[in-house]
Amino acid sequence: MSRKKNTPPDRRFMVAQVARAERLSPNFVRVTLGGLDGLEARGADHWCRLFFTRDGQEALKLPTSTTELGWYLQYLATPRTHRPWVRAYTLRDCRPEVGEVDIDFVIHGGDDGQLGPAAQFALDARPGDRVGFLDQGAAFTPDHPHDWTLLVGDETALPAIAGICRALPADARGIAVVEIPTAEDRQDFSTPAEMQIQWIERDESGRPDARPGELALQGLTSMTLPDGAVHAHVIGESALATGARRHLVQDRAVPKRNVDFVGYWRHGRPATS
């Protein structure tokens, strides 16, 4: 259930600097990172790994290997007190001509109200702050004929859904279901004329405390879907991703090959690395 590994063969670790940060809405902060000279735009849901210093660390210690297995083994071999935090993020925008990317951070805490290291970084970000960057390519790569596209995700999937919609052919048709915490968290992004965007706002649903992704899954199960072969891409909280795939395959008879699903995170289980 991990993101597809379309790893760029010529990638390298880079150290980016914060250029600016902007509070977009109650639950989103956009951080612009610069200094990424040589980065190529991969399109669609171009994603990366970001490496943040832990409290008490004066320097950012990055792996030297860039293979998928190599960097992670080096990371695990580094004592926890010296290794950085690492998180996966989708680029909201990429401007290779100036070596910049925009990363939208969702500002949500765990059940104890504590923010994770990435959200805290975004809130505290100041120009010149440094973060490690490893290009991961794009994960949205349909490999079968299809008539329409289905995208389903929670707030953590919004950057990927926006990027995918922007990259779809002009004549593409389909549905994107996006669950967000509040109506103020809606974002504008370009879509093909026949791509419908269905927003589900927890604060206006009557269930503002619903588990993230739960309402999107309910919306999917009750939805009338178009005819024809679909390519589905369901992403976000783990229960949403697995539940949506199960529903599409078991209840809608969608071939497994036609459904990509990725659990970005697990509600109530913060990442530890």
C-alpha positions in Angstrom: 0.0 0.0 0.0 3.0 2.3 -0.3 3.4 4.8 -3.1 4.5 3.5 -6.4 8.3 3.5 -6.8 9.0 5.5 -10.0 12.3 6.6 -8.5 14.2 9.0 -10.8 17.5 7.3 -11.7 19.6 10.5 -11.4 18.3 11.9 -8.2 20.4 13.2 -5.3 19.9 14.5 -1.8 19.5 18.2 -1.8 19.3 20.8 1.0 16.5 23.2 0.4 15.9 26.5 2.2 12.6 28.0 3.2 11.9 31.0 0.9 8.5 31.9 2.5 5.6 30.4 4.4 1.9 31.3 4.2 -1.1 30.3 6.2 -3.6 29.3 3.5 -6.6 28.3 5.7 -7.3 27.0 9.2 -5.7 23.7 8.5 -3.1 24.3 5.7 0.3 26.1 5.6 2.1 26.5 2.4 5.9 26.5 2.6 8.0 27.5 -0.5 11.4 25.8 -0.6 14.2 27.2 -2.7 17.7 26.2 -3.6 16.6 23.1 -5.6 18.7 23.7 -8.7 18.5 20.9 -11.2 15.2 19.5 -9.9 12.9 18.3 -12.7 9.1 18.6 -12.7 7.7 15.1 -12.7 4.0 16.1 -13.1 0.8 14.8 -11.6 1.4 13.8 -7.9 5.2 14.5 -7.9 6.3 13.6 -4.4 9.4 13.8 -2.2 10.8 12.9 1.1 11.6 15.8 3.5 14.2 15.5 6.3 13.9 17.7 9.3 16.3 18.2 12.2 15.1 16.9 15.6 15.2 19.1 18.7 18.8 19.5 19.9 20.3 18.7 16.5 22.6 21.5 15.2 23.2 19.9 11.8 21.1 18.1 9.3 22.7 14.6 8.8 21.5 13.1 5.5 22.1 9.6 4.0 24.5 9.5 1.1 23.0 6.6 -0.8 20.0 7.5 -3.1 18.7 4.0 -3.9 15.4 3.2 -2.2 16.9 0.5 0.0 20.3 2.1 0.5 19.2 5.5 1.9 16.8 3.8 4.4 19.4 1.3 5.6 21.8 4.2 6.2 19.1 6.1 8.0 18.3 3.1 10.3 22.0 2.6 11.1 22.2 6.2 12.3 21.6 6.6 16.0 18.1 8.0 16.7 19.6 11.0 18.4 21.5 11.9 15.2 19.0 10.9 12.5 16.5 13.5 11.2 12.8 13.2 11.0 11.6 12.0 7.6 8.2 12.5 6.0 6.7 12.0 2.5 5.0 15.0 0.9 3.4 15.8 -2.5 4.6 18.9 -4.3 1.7 21.3 -4.7 3.7 23.1 -7.3 7.2 22.8 -8.9 9.0 25.7 -10.6 12.3 24.1 -11.8 13.3 27.2 -13.7 13.9 28.9 -10.3 14.6 25.8 -8.2 11.5 26.2 -6.1 8.6 24.0 -4.9 5.5 24.6 -2.8 4.6 22.1 -0.1 1.2 22.3 1.6 1.4 21.0 5.2 -1.8 19.9 7.0 -1.8 21.3 10.5 -3.4 18.5 12.6 -2.2 17.0 15.8 -2.6 13.6 17.3 -5.3 12.5 19.8 -3.2 14.2 22.5 -3.2 17.5 20.6 0.5 17.4 20.0 1.7 18.4 16.5 4.0 16.2 14.5 7.5 17.4 13.5 6.5 18.3 10.0 3.5 20.4 11.0 5.6 22.1 13.7 8.3 22.9 11.1 5.7 24.5 8.8 4.3 26.7 11.6 7.7 27.8 12.7 9.2 28.1 9.2 11.3 31.2 8.6 13.3 32.2 5.5 16.6 30.4 5.5 15.5 27.3 7.5 17.0 24.2 6.0 15.4 20.9 5.2 16.7 17.8 3.3 14.9 16.9 0.0 14.9 13.6 -1.9 12.9 13.4 -5.2 10.6 10.4 -5.5 9.0 11.0 -8.9 5.3 10.6 -9.5 3.0 7.8 -8.2 -0.1 8.4 -10.4 0.8 6.2 -13.4 -2.3 4.4 -14.8 -1.1 1.4 -16.8 -4.4 0.1 -18.3 -7.1 1.4 -20.7 -9.9 3.3 -18.9 -12.8 5.6 -19.7 -12.8 7.7 -16.6 -10.9 8.6 -13.5 -11.9 8.4 -9.8 -9.9 10.2 -7.2 -10.8 9.9 -3.5 -8.8 11.4 -0.6 -8.8 13.3 2.7 -7.0 16.6 3.4 -3.6 15.0 3.2 -4.4 14.0 -0.4 -5.5 17.4 -1.6 -2.1 18.4 -3.1 -1.9 15.1 -5.0 -5.5 15.3 -6.3 -4.9 18.9 -7.4 -1.7 17.9 -9.2 -3.4 14.9 -10.9 -6.4 17.0 -12.0 -4.0 19.6 -13.5 -2.1 16.9 -15.4 -5.1 15.0 -16.8 -5.9 15.4 -20.5 -8.3 18.1 -21.4 -10.9 15.6 -22.5 -10.6 13.4 -19.3 -13.8 12.8 -17.3 -14.3 11.6 -13.8 -15.0 12.4 -10.2 -12.7 13.6 -7.4 -14.0 13.3 -3.8 -12.1 15.4 -1.4 -12.8 15.4 2.3 -11.4 18.4 4.3 -11.8 19.6 7.9 -13.6 22.9 7.1 -15.2 24.7 4.2 -12.5 27.3 4.5 -9.9 24.7 3.5 -11.2 24.4 0.0 -8.6 25.3 -2.7 -9.0 26.3 -6.3 -7.2 24.2 -8.9 -7.5 23.6 -12.6 -9.5 20.5 -13.8 -10.7 19.2 -17.1 -14.2 20.4 -17.9 -15.7 16.9 -17.4 -14.0 16.3 -14.0 -16.4 16.8 -11.1 -15.0 17.9 -7.8 -17.1 16.9 -4.8 -16.0 18.5 -1.5 -17.0 17.0 1.8 -16.5 19.4 4.7 -16.5 17.8 8.1 -17.4 21.0 9.9 -20.6 21.3 7.8 -21.5 17.6 7.8 -22.9 17.4 11.2 -20.0 15.2 12.2 -17.0 17.6 12.7 -15.2 15.1 14.9 -15.5 12.2 12.4 -12.3 10.2 11.7 -10.6 11.8 8.7 -11.6 9.9 5.6 -14.6 8.3 7.1 -17.1 10.7 5.3 -15.3 10.4 2.0 -15.6 6.6 2.2 -19.3 6.9 3.0 -19.8 9.2 0.1 -18.1 6.8 -2.2 -20.2 3.8 -1.2 -23.5 5.7 -1.7 -22.4 7.4 -5.0 -23.7 6.5 -8.5 -20.6 6.0 -10.6 -20.4 6.6 -14.4 -20.4 3.6 -16.8 -17.2 2.4 -18.4 -13.8 1.2 -17.2 -12.4 3.3 -14.3 -8.9 4.0 -13.0 -9.3 4.7 -9.3 -6.7 6.4 -7.1 -7.6 6.4 -3.5 -5.2 8.0 -1.0 -5.0 9.5 2.5 -5.7 8.0 5.9 -5.1 4.2 5.8 -8.7 3.1 6.6 -10.0 5.3 3.8 -7.5 3.9 1.3 -8.0 0.2 2.2 -11.8 0.6 2.7 -12.3 2.4 -0.7 -10.3 -0.3 -2.5 -12.2 -3.1 -0.8 -15.5 -1.4 -1.7 -14.6 -0.9 -5.4 -13.2 -4.4 -5.9 -15.8 -6.4 -3.8 -18.9 -4.3 -4.2 -18.4 -2.6 -7.5 -16.5 -5.5 -9.3 -13.7 -3.1 -10.3 -10.6 -5.1 -11.3 -7.8 -4.9 -8.8 -5.5 -3.6 -11.5 -7.7 -0.6 -11.9 -7.4 0.6 -8.3 -4.3 2.2 -6.9 -4.5 2.9 -3.1 -2.0 4.4 -0.7 -2.4 5.0 3.0 -0.4 8.1 3.7 -1.0 8.0 7.5 -2.9 6.2 10.2 -5.3 8.0 12.5 -4.1 7.7 16.1 -0.7 6.2 15.2 1.8 9.0 14.6 4.9 8.1 12.5 7.9 7.4 14.7 10.8 7.8 12.2 
